[in-house]
Amino acid sequence: MGVLFKPPFKKFVKKQSRPFQLAIEDEVENILNDPDIGEVKKGDLSGFKVYKFSFKGQQFLIAYTLQQNNIIFYMIETHENFYLRLKRYLKETEK
């Protein structure tokens, strides 16, 4: 199974502290081991799954999709405005 990381995901991870980067790696590994772990989205985000986890009392969400034999990680952010930012990114990449 292939793994792809979109630019918003990579950019977010790159800016974080090393302990948080390691925690993100662990959460990505959880998703890779069980791709159905995320909550299936409906509406204009249908096809996406969102996995939630906490780090130091803060909740983070990871948006990903399963396409052919690949898992594509789109975005990781705090819950605040997460879906709005994800929709905006998708709209920008459609152009």
N, C-alpha and C positions, 0 to 999 in steps of 0.2 A: 504494500500500500504506500503510495507516494504522499508526501506532505509538502504543501506550499504555504508560504506566508506572504500576505499582501503587505504593501508598504506601510499602511497605518499600524498594523500589528508590529512589524519590525521596529518602526520609529518609536512606538510607545515603550517596547521592551528595552531598547538601546538606552533610553533616558533614565531607566530605573536603577536603584542600588543593586549591588550584587546579590544580597540575600533575597530580594524580591525577584530578581531574574531567575534565581534557582527555584523559587516557589512557583513561578510561571512555568518553568520547564517541567516541574512535577505535575502541574495541572494539565499541561499539554500531553504528557505521557498518559495521564488518566483517560483523556479523551481518545488517544490513539489505541489504548487497550480496550476501550468500550465506546465506540463512536455514537452509540445510542443514548449516552449518558445525559446529553443536553436536552433542553425543553424545545419541542418543535414549535416554530412560529407560524402564524397564520397571516392572511391578508397580503399586504405588499411585501412582507418579509417571508412569504412562504418559501420553503426550501432551506431556510436557515435553521440552525439549532443554536441555542444559547446555553452556555454552561456557566453557573455561578459559583464563586468561591470567595472566601474571606482571607484577608491578610492584615494582621495587626488591627483587627476590628473594623476594617473597611471592606465593603463588598465590591467585587469586580466581576465583570461579565466578559465572556469570550464568545464571539460570534464565529461560527464556522459552517461550512457546507460539505456534503459528501457528493462528489462528482466522479463518475466512473469508479476507478479504484484509488481516488485521491481524496485527501481531506484538505480543504483549503481554509486556512485561518484568516479571517478578514480583519477583526478588530478586537482589542481588549481595552476596556475603560472602566471607570466607576459607573455606577448605575445612573447617575444624574445625566440626563440628555443622551444616554447611550444610543437609544433607538433612533433619535433624531440625527445624530452624527452618522450612524450607519446608513440611514436612508440617503443622507446628503452625499456620502462617499459613493454609494451605488449610482446615484444620479449623475455625479461628476464623471464616473468611469464609463457611463453609457455613451457619452458624447463622442 
